[in-house]
C-alpha cells in the first residue's frame, strides 16, 4: 500500500501570463522548477497562516 503522507495530488491551476512569468523567474532565481516554486509558495502561505496540518506521531 502506498504511503499516504508522501503522495501528491495533481490539479489544474489557471494563472495569468504576467503572474506565471514572475513565478518562472523566481523559480529560476532559486534553482527550483516552476512546480517546486509553486509548492513552496503554497506551503509558506499555509505555514504563515498557521494552517498547515500538524504531523501525527
N, C-alpha and C positions, 0 to 999 in steps of 0.2 A: 504494500500500500504506500502511496506517495506521502511524503512528509508535508502536511498542510501549511506549516509555518514558513516554509521556504518556497511556496508557489507564487506565481504571478498570474494576474488575470488581465488579459488584453482588453482594451476598449478603444473606441474611436474618440478622437478629440479634434474639434474644429477650432483653428486658431487663424486669425487674420495674418496676412503676409508680413506685415511690419513686425508683429509680435514674434512670429516664427523666425524671422531673420535675426532679431535680437537674441532669442533663445539659442539659435545655432552659433552665433558669435560668442555668446557667453560660454557655451559648452566647449567651443574650440579653445577659448582662453584658459579654461580649467582642465583641458585634456580629457574631456568626457564626451561620450556620444550624446546626441540630442536627446535620446530616450533616457539615458542616465541623468542628464541635467534636469529633465522634467521630473523624474523620480525624486531627485534631490530637492528640487523646489517644493514639491508637494509634501515630502517628509518634513522639511524645515518648517513649512507653514503649519502643519499639524502639530509639530513639537512646540512651536512658539505659542500656539493656541491651547496647548495642554490637552490635545485631543487624540494623541497617539495612544493606541491600546497598550496597556501595561502587560509586559510578558508574564505568563504564568510560570510558577515554579521557583 
